[in-house]
Amino acid sequence: MVPLLLVLLLVLLLFGAGFAVKILWWVAVAVLILWLIGFVARPKSGSGRWYRW
């Protein structure tokens, strides 16, 4: 019974980690798209940087 519970716990952990990694990939893609839009649409005057830092 204990090995079965350990296997089920391991499956749940791996599924949860995989789901979290998939969400992080989507967040990274969204940030990259926003960065590219800001890079293309940056103002011509000033230092040319569209971000503050």
mmCIF file of the N, C-alpha and C atoms, coordinates in Angstrom:
data_MODEL
# 
_entry.id   MODEL 
# 
loop_
_atom_site.group_PDB 
_atom_site.id 
_atom_site.type_symbol 
_atom_site.label_atom_id 
_atom_site.label_alt_id 
_atom_site.label_comp_id 
_atom_site.label_asym_id 
_atom_site.label_entity_id 
_atom_site.label_seq_id 
_atom_site.pdbx_PDB_ins_code 
_atom_site.Cartn_x 
_atom_site.Cartn_y 
_atom_site.Cartn_z 
_atom_site.occupancy 
_atom_site.B_iso_or_equiv 
_atom_site.pdbx_formal_charge 
_atom_site.auth_seq_id 
_atom_site.auth_comp_id 
_atom_site.auth_asym_id 
_atom_site.auth_atom_id 
_atom_site.pdbx_PDB_model_num 
ATOM 1   N N  . MET A 1 1  ? 0.823  -1.199 0.000   1.00 0.00 ? 1  MET A N  1 
ATOM 2   C CA . MET A 1 1  ? 0.000  0.000  0.000   1.00 0.00 ? 1  MET A CA 1 
ATOM 3   C C  . MET A 1 1  ? 0.864  1.259  0.000   1.00 0.00 ? 1  MET A C  1 
ATOM 4   N N  . VAL A 1 2  ? 1.939  1.262  0.794   1.00 0.00 ? 2  VAL A N  1 
ATOM 5   C CA . VAL A 1 2  ? 2.814  2.439  0.872   1.00 0.00 ? 2  VAL A CA 1 
ATOM 6   C C  . VAL A 1 2  ? 3.497  2.704  -0.473  1.00 0.00 ? 2  VAL A C  1 
ATOM 7   N N  . PRO A 1 3  ? 4.048  1.683  -1.172  1.00 0.00 ? 3  PRO A N  1 
ATOM 8   C CA . PRO A 1 3  ? 4.653  1.986  -2.481  1.00 0.00 ? 3  PRO A CA 1 
ATOM 9   C C  . PRO A 1 3  ? 3.647  2.552  -3.480  1.00 0.00 ? 3  PRO A C  1 
ATOM 10  N N  . LEU A 1 4  ? 2.419  2.084  -3.435  1.00 0.00 ? 4  LEU A N  1 
ATOM 11  C CA . LEU A 1 4  ? 1.400  2.617  -4.334  1.00 0.00 ? 4  LEU A CA 1 
ATOM 12  C C  . LEU A 1 4  ? 1.133  4.088  -4.032  1.00 0.00 ? 4  LEU A C  1 
ATOM 13  N N  . LEU A 1 5  ? 1.058  4.446  -2.762  1.00 0.00 ? 5  LEU A N  1 
ATOM 14  C CA . LEU A 1 5  ? 0.854  5.846  -2.386  1.00 0.00 ? 5  LEU A CA 1 
ATOM 15  C C  . LEU A 1 5  ? 2.049  6.705  -2.804  1.00 0.00 ? 5  LEU A C  1 
ATOM 16  N N  . LEU A 1 6  ? 3.256  6.170  -2.655  1.00 0.00 ? 6  LEU A N  1 
ATOM 17  C CA . LEU A 1 6  ? 4.440  6.920  -3.071  1.00 0.00 ? 6  LEU A CA 1 
ATOM 18  C C  . LEU A 1 6  ? 4.448  7.154  -4.583  1.00 0.00 ? 6  LEU A C  1 
ATOM 19  N N  . VAL A 1 7  ? 4.057  6.164  -5.342  1.00 0.00 ? 7  VAL A N  1 
ATOM 20  C CA . VAL A 1 7  ? 4.004  6.320  -6.800  1.00 0.00 ? 7  VAL A CA 1 
ATOM 21  C C  . VAL A 1 7  ? 2.943  7.344  -7.185  1.00 0.00 ? 7  VAL A C  1 
ATOM 22  N N  . LEU A 1 8  ? 1.788  7.275  -6.547  1.00 0.00 ? 8  LEU A N  1 
ATOM 23  C CA . LEU A 1 8  ? 0.738  8.256  -6.840  1.00 0.00 ? 8  LEU A CA 1 
ATOM 24  C C  . LEU A 1 8  ? 1.178  9.674  -6.461  1.00 0.00 ? 8  LEU A C  1 
ATOM 25  N N  . LEU A 1 9  ? 1.861  9.809  -5.347  1.00 0.00 ? 9  LEU A N  1 
ATOM 26  C CA . LEU A 1 9  ? 2.369  11.113 -4.939  1.00 0.00 ? 9  LEU A CA 1 
ATOM 27  C C  . LEU A 1 9  ? 3.397  11.638 -5.933  1.00 0.00 ? 9  LEU A C  1 
ATOM 28  N N  . LEU A 1 10 ? 4.264  10.756 -6.403  1.00 0.00 ? 10 LEU A N  1 
ATOM 29  C CA . LEU A 1 10 ? 5.264  11.148 -7.395  1.00 0.00 ? 10 LEU A CA 1 
ATOM 30  C C  . LEU A 1 10 ? 4.595  11.584 -8.697  1.00 0.00 ? 10 LEU A C  1 
ATOM 31  N N  . VAL A 1 11 ? 3.577  10.870 -9.130  1.00 0.00 ? 11 VAL A N  1 
ATOM 32  C CA . VAL A 1 11 ? 2.854  11.240 -10.351 1.00 0.00 ? 11 VAL A CA 1 
ATOM 33  C C  . VAL A 1 11 ? 2.198  12.611 -10.179 1.00 0.00 ? 11 VAL A C  1 
ATOM 34  N N  . LEU A 1 12 ? 1.584  12.850 -9.037  1.00 0.00 ? 12 LEU A N  1 
ATOM 35  C CA . LEU A 1 12 ? 0.955  14.150 -8.796  1.00 0.00 ? 12 LEU A CA 1 
ATOM 36  C C  . LEU A 1 12 ? 1.978  15.277 -8.794  1.00 0.00 ? 12 LEU A C  1 
ATOM 37  N N  . LEU A 1 13 ? 3.134  15.039 -8.181  1.00 0.00 ? 13 LEU A N  1 
ATOM 38  C CA . LEU A 1 13 ? 4.179  16.070 -8.158  1.00 0.00 ? 13 LEU A CA 1 
ATOM 39  C C  . LEU A 1 13 ? 4.698  16.370 -9.557  1.00 0.00 ? 13 LEU A C  1 
ATOM 40  N N  . LEU A 1 14 ? 4.930  15.327 -10.333 1.00 0.00 ? 14 LEU A N  1 
ATOM 41  C CA . LEU A 1 14 ? 5.437  15.542 -11.691 1.00 0.00 ? 14 LEU A CA 1 
ATOM 42  C C  . LEU A 1 14 ? 4.396  16.236 -12.564 1.00 0.00 ? 14 LEU A C  1 
ATOM 43  N N  . PHE A 1 15 ? 3.129  15.870 -12.411 1.00 0.00 ? 15 PHE A N  1 
ATOM 44  C CA . PHE A 1 15 ? 2.077  16.527 -13.182 1.00 0.00 ? 15 PHE A CA 1 
ATOM 45  C C  . PHE A 1 15 ? 1.968  17.993 -12.793 1.00 0.00 ? 15 PHE A C  1 
ATOM 46  N N  . GLY A 1 16 ? 2.040  18.275 -11.501 1.00 0.00 ? 16 GLY A N  1 
ATOM 47  C CA . GLY A 1 16 ? 1.975  19.667 -11.031 1.00 0.00 ? 16 GLY A CA 1 
ATOM 48  C C  . GLY A 1 16 ? 3.160  20.479 -11.515 1.00 0.00 ? 16 GLY A C  1 
ATOM 49  N N  . ALA A 1 17 ? 4.347  19.895 -11.487 1.00 0.00 ? 17 ALA A N  1 
ATOM 50  C CA . ALA A 1 17 ? 5.535  20.606 -11.963 1.00 0.00 ? 17 ALA A CA 1 
ATOM 51  C C  . ALA A 1 17 ? 5.446  20.844 -13.462 1.00 0.00 ? 17 ALA A C  1 
ATOM 52  N N  . GLY A 1 18 ? 4.969  19.872 -14.191 1.00 0.00 ? 18 GLY A N  1 
ATOM 53  C CA . GLY A 1 18 ? 4.824  20.041 -15.637 1.00 0.00 ? 18 GLY A CA 1 
ATOM 54  C C  . GLY A 1 18 ? 3.823  21.132 -15.982 1.00 0.00 ? 18 GLY A C  1 
ATOM 55  N N  . PHE A 1 19 ? 2.734  21.187 -15.241 1.00 0.00 ? 19 PHE A N  1 
ATOM 56  C CA . PHE A 1 19 ? 1.730  22.226 -15.465 1.00 0.00 ? 19 PHE A CA 1 
ATOM 57  C C  . PHE A 1 19 ? 2.299  23.604 -15.153 1.00 0.00 ? 19 PHE A C  1 
ATOM 58  N N  . ALA A 1 20 ? 3.066  23.715 -14.053 1.00 0.00 ? 20 ALA A N  1 
ATOM 59  C CA . ALA A 1 20 ? 3.663  24.998 -13.679 1.00 0.00 ? 20 ALA A CA 1 
ATOM 60  C C  . ALA A 1 20 ? 4.695  25.435 -14.710 1.00 0.00 ? 20 ALA A C  1 
ATOM 61  N N  . VAL A 1 21 ? 5.487  24.500 -15.210 1.00 0.00 ? 21 VAL A N  1 
ATOM 62  C CA . VAL A 1 21 ? 6.487  24.837 -16.219 1.00 0.00 ? 21 VAL A CA 1 
ATOM 63  C C  . VAL A 1 21 ? 5.809  25.292 -17.507 1.00 0.00 ? 21 VAL A C  1 
ATOM 64  N N  . LYS A 1 22 ? 4.703  24.659 -17.855 1.00 0.00 ? 22 LYS A N  1 
ATOM 65  C CA . LYS A 1 22 ? 3.978  25.067 -19.061 1.00 0.00 ? 22 LYS A CA 1 
ATOM 66  C C  . LYS A 1 22 ? 3.447  26.484 -18.912 1.00 0.00 ? 22 LYS A C  1 
ATOM 67  N N  . ILE A 1 23 ? 2.917  26.821 -17.749 1.00 0.00 ? 23 ILE A N  1 
ATOM 68  C CA . ILE A 1 23 ? 2.437  28.186 -17.508 1.00 0.00 ? 23 ILE A CA 1 
ATOM 69  C C  . ILE A 1 23 ? 3.593  29.176 -17.569 1.00 0.00 ? 23 ILE A C  1 
ATOM 70  N N  . LEU A 1 24 ? 4.736  28.810 -16.998 1.00 0.00 ? 24 LEU A N  1 
ATOM 71  C CA . LEU A 1 24 ? 5.895  29.708 -17.041 1.00 0.00 ? 24 LEU A CA 1 
ATOM 72  C C  . LEU A 1 24 ? 6.371  29.929 -18.470 1.00 0.00 ? 24 LEU A C  1 
ATOM 73  N N  . TRP A 1 25 ? 6.294  28.915 -19.320 1.00 0.00 ? 25 TRP A N  1 
ATOM 74  C CA . TRP A 1 25 ? 6.662  29.084 -20.727 1.00 0.00 ? 25 TRP A CA 1 
ATOM 75  C C  . TRP A 1 25 ? 5.736  30.078 -21.402 1.00 0.00 ? 25 TRP A C  1 
ATOM 76  N N  . TRP A 1 26 ? 4.425  29.992 -21.135 1.00 0.00 ? 26 TRP A N  1 
ATOM 77  C CA . TRP A 1 26 ? 3.483  30.929 -21.740 1.00 0.00 ? 26 TRP A CA 1 
ATOM 78  C C  . TRP A 1 26 ? 3.735  32.347 -21.247 1.00 0.00 ? 26 TRP A C  1 
ATOM 79  N N  . VAL A 1 27 ? 4.059  32.503 -19.948 1.00 0.00 ? 27 VAL A N  1 
ATOM 80  C CA . VAL A 1 27 ? 4.385  33.828 -19.412 1.00 0.00 ? 27 VAL A CA 1 
ATOM 81  C C  . VAL A 1 27 ? 5.639  34.371 -20.090 1.00 0.00 ? 27 VAL A C  1 
ATOM 82  N N  . ALA A 1 28 ? 6.649  33.521 -20.275 1.00 0.00 ? 28 ALA A N  1 
ATOM 83  C CA . ALA A 1 28 ? 7.881  33.956 -20.923 1.00 0.00 ? 28 ALA A CA 1 
ATOM 84  C C  . ALA A 1 28 ? 7.628  34.376 -22.369 1.00 0.00 ? 28 ALA A C  1 
ATOM 85  N N  . VAL A 1 29 ? 6.786  33.653 -23.077 1.00 0.00 ? 29 VAL A N  1 
ATOM 86  C CA . VAL A 1 29 ? 6.464  34.013 -24.462 1.00 0.00 ? 29 VAL A CA 1 
ATOM 87  C C  . VAL A 1 29 ? 5.728  35.351 -24.504 1.00 0.00 ? 29 VAL A C  1 
ATOM 88  N N  . ALA A 1 30 ? 4.799  35.587 -23.573 1.00 0.00 ? 30 ALA A N  1 
ATOM 89  C CA . ALA A 1 30 ? 4.063  36.848 -23.538 1.00 0.00 ? 30 ALA A CA 1 
ATOM 90  C C  . ALA A 1 30 ? 5.001  38.016 -23.253 1.00 0.00 ? 30 ALA A C  1 
ATOM 91  N N  . VAL A 1 31 ? 5.927  37.838 -22.315 1.00 0.00 ? 31 VAL A N  1 
ATOM 92  C CA . VAL A 1 31 ? 6.885  38.898 -22.006 1.00 0.00 ? 31 VAL A CA 1 
ATOM 93  C C  . VAL A 1 31 ? 7.792  39.171 -23.201 1.00 0.00 ? 31 VAL A C  1 
ATOM 94  N N  . LEU A 1 32 ? 8.210  38.136 -23.887 1.00 0.00 ? 32 LEU A N  1 
ATOM 95  C CA . LEU A 1 32 ? 9.056  38.313 -25.073 1.00 0.00 ? 32 LEU A CA 1 
ATOM 96  C C  . LEU A 1 32 ? 8.310  39.089 -26.155 1.00 0.00 ? 32 LEU A C  1 
ATOM 97  N N  . ILE A 1 33 ? 7.035  38.786 -26.374 1.00 0.00 ? 33 ILE A N  1 
ATOM 98  C CA . ILE A 1 33 ? 6.252  39.502 -27.375 1.00 0.00 ? 33 ILE A CA 1 
ATOM 99  C C  . ILE A 1 33 ? 6.109  40.971 -26.984 1.00 0.00 ? 33 ILE A C  1 
ATOM 100 N N  . LEU A 1 34 ? 5.829  41.238 -25.708 1.00 0.00 ? 34 LEU A N  1 
ATOM 101 C CA . LEU A 1 34 ? 5.732  42.626 -25.267 1.00 0.00 ? 34 LEU A CA 1 
ATOM 102 C C  . LEU A 1 34 ? 7.052  43.360 -25.433 1.00 0.00 ? 34 LEU A C  1 
ATOM 103 N N  . TRP A 1 35 ? 8.156  42.699 -25.139 1.00 0.00 ? 35 TRP A N  1 
ATOM 104 C CA . TRP A 1 35 ? 9.471  43.320 -25.293 1.00 0.00 ? 35 TRP A CA 1 
ATOM 105 C C  . TRP A 1 35 ? 9.748  43.634 -26.753 1.00 0.00 ? 35 TRP A C  1 
ATOM 106 N N  . LEU A 1 36 ? 9.405  42.706 -27.650 1.00 0.00 ? 36 LEU A N  1 
ATOM 107 C CA . LEU A 1 36 ? 9.626  42.944 -29.078 1.00 0.00 ? 36 LEU A CA 1 
ATOM 108 C C  . LEU A 1 36 ? 8.758  44.086 -29.592 1.00 0.00 ? 36 LEU A C  1 
ATOM 109 N N  . ILE A 1 37 ? 7.509  44.169 -29.131 1.00 0.00 ? 37 ILE A N  1 
ATOM 110 C CA . ILE A 1 37 ? 6.638  45.279 -29.541 1.00 0.00 ? 37 ILE A CA 1 
ATOM 111 C C  . ILE A 1 37 ? 7.224  46.596 -29.049 1.00 0.00 ? 37 ILE A C  1 
ATOM 112 N N  . GLY A 1 38 ? 7.696  46.625 -27.815 1.00 0.00 ? 38 GLY A N  1 
ATOM 113 C CA . GLY A 1 38 ? 8.317  47.839 -27.288 1.00 0.00 ? 38 GLY A CA 1 
ATOM 114 C C  . GLY A 1 38 ? 9.607  48.182 -28.007 1.00 0.00 ? 38 GLY A C  1 
ATOM 115 N N  . PHE A 1 39 ? 10.347 47.203 -28.425 1.00 0.00 ? 39 PHE A N  1 
ATOM 116 C CA . PHE A 1 39 ? 11.595 47.447 -29.146 1.00 0.00 ? 39 PHE A CA 1 
ATOM 117 C C  . PHE A 1 39 ? 11.316 48.036 -30.523 1.00 0.00 ? 39 PHE A C  1 
ATOM 118 N N  . VAL A 1 40 ? 10.276 47.529 -31.186 1.00 0.00 ? 40 VAL A N  1 
ATOM 119 C CA . VAL A 1 40 ? 9.935  48.023 -32.527 1.00 0.00 ? 40 VAL A CA 1 
ATOM 120 C C  . VAL A 1 40 ? 9.274  49.388 -32.441 1.00 0.00 ? 40 VAL A C  1 
ATOM 121 N N  . ALA A 1 41 ? 8.420  49.606 -31.449 1.00 0.00 ? 41 ALA A N  1 
ATOM 122 C CA . ALA A 1 41 ? 7.645  50.837 -31.342 1.00 0.00 ? 41 ALA A CA 1 
ATOM 123 C C  . ALA A 1 41 ? 8.300  51.864 -30.428 1.00 0.00 ? 41 ALA A C  1 
ATOM 124 N N  . ARG A 1 42 ? 9.614  51.807 -30.261 1.00 0.00 ? 42 ARG A N  1 
ATOM 125 C CA . ARG A 1 42 ? 10.276 52.739 -29.355 1.00 0.00 ? 42 ARG A CA 1 
ATOM 126 C C  . ARG A 1 42 ? 10.279 54.149 -29.954 1.00 0.00 ? 42 ARG A C  1 
ATOM 127 N N  . PRO A 1 43 ? 10.315 55.148 -29.091 1.00 0.00 ? 43 PRO A N  1 
ATOM 128 C CA . PRO A 1 43 ? 10.317 56.523 -29.598 1.00 0.00 ? 43 PRO A CA 1 
ATOM 129 C C  . PRO A 1 43 ? 11.641 56.865 -30.287 1.00 0.00 ? 43 PRO A C  1 
ATOM 130 N N  . LYS A 1 44 ? 11.567 57.730 -31.277 1.00 0.00 ? 44 LYS A N  1 
ATOM 131 C CA . LYS A 1 44 ? 12.774 58.115 -32.019 1.00 0.00 ? 44 LYS A CA 1 
ATOM 132 C C  . LYS A 1 44 ? 13.585 59.174 -31.276 1.00 0.00 ? 44 LYS A C  1 
ATOM 133 N N  . SER A 1 45 ? 12.933 59.969 -30.450 1.00 0.00 ? 45 SER A N  1 
ATOM 134 C CA . SER A 1 45 ? 13.643 61.024 -29.737 1.00 0.00 ? 45 SER A CA 1 
ATOM 135 C C  . SER A 1 45 ? 14.194 60.507 -28.418 1.00 0.00 ? 45 SER A C  1 
ATOM 136 N N  . GLY A 1 46 ? 15.112 61.245 -27.831 1.00 0.00 ? 46 GLY A N  1 
ATOM 137 C CA . GLY A 1 46 ? 15.669 60.856 -26.534 1.00 0.00 ? 46 GLY A CA 1 
ATOM 138 C C  . GLY A 1 46 ? 16.727 59.782 -26.681 1.00 0.00 ? 46 GLY A C  1 
ATOM 139 N N  . SER A 1 47 ? 16.845 58.964 -25.670 1.00 0.00 ? 47 SER A N  1 
ATOM 140 C CA . SER A 1 47 ? 17.878 57.926 -25.670 1.00 0.00 ? 47 SER A CA 1 
ATOM 141 C C  . SER A 1 47 ? 17.473 56.713 -26.488 1.00 0.00 ? 47 SER A C  1 
ATOM 142 N N  . GLY A 1 48 ? 16.219 56.626 -26.890 1.00 0.00 ? 48 GLY A N  1 
ATOM 143 C CA . GLY A 1 48 ? 15.766 55.502 -27.685 1.00 0.00 ? 48 GLY A CA 1 
ATOM 144 C C  . GLY A 1 48 ? 15.329 54.317 -26.863 1.00 0.00 ? 48 GLY A C  1 
ATOM 145 N N  . ARG A 1 49 ? 15.398 54.438 -25.533 1.00 0.00 ? 49 ARG A N  1 
ATOM 146 C CA . ARG A 1 49 ? 14.949 53.342 -24.677 1.00 0.00 ? 49 ARG A CA 1 
ATOM 147 C C  . ARG A 1 49 ? 13.506 53.558 -24.292 1.00 0.00 ? 49 ARG A C  1 
ATOM 148 N N  . TRP A 1 50 ? 12.707 52.512 -24.387 1.00 0.00 ? 50 TRP A N  1 
ATOM 149 C CA . TRP A 1 50 ? 11.294 52.631 -24.058 1.00 0.00 ? 50 TRP A CA 1 
ATOM 150 C C  . TRP A 1 50 ? 11.019 52.191 -22.626 1.00 0.00 ? 50 TRP A C  1 
ATOM 151 N N  . TYR A 1 51 ? 12.021 51.708 -21.919 1.00 0.00 ? 51 TYR A N  1 
ATOM 152 C CA . TYR A 1 51 ? 11.842 51.287 -20.537 1.00 0.00 ? 51 TYR A CA 1 
ATOM 153 C C  . TYR A 1 51 ? 12.599 52.241 -19.628 1.00 0.00 ? 51 TYR A C  1 
ATOM 154 N N  . ARG A 1 52 ? 12.313 52.205 -18.331 1.00 0.00 ? 52 ARG A N  1 
ATOM 155 C CA . ARG A 1 52 ? 12.883 53.173 -17.396 1.00 0.00 ? 52 ARG A CA 1 
ATOM 156 C C  . ARG A 1 52 ? 14.275 52.781 -16.907 1.00 0.00 ? 52 ARG A C  1 
ATOM 157 N N  . TRP A 1 53 ? 14.532 51.511 -16.756 1.00 0.00 ? 53 TRP A N  1 
ATOM 158 C CA . TRP A 1 53 ? 15.777 51.106 -16.137 1.00 0.00 ? 53 TRP A CA 1 
ATOM 159 C C  . TRP A 1 53 ? 16.875 50.943 -17.140 1.00 0.00 ? 53 TRP A C  1 
# 
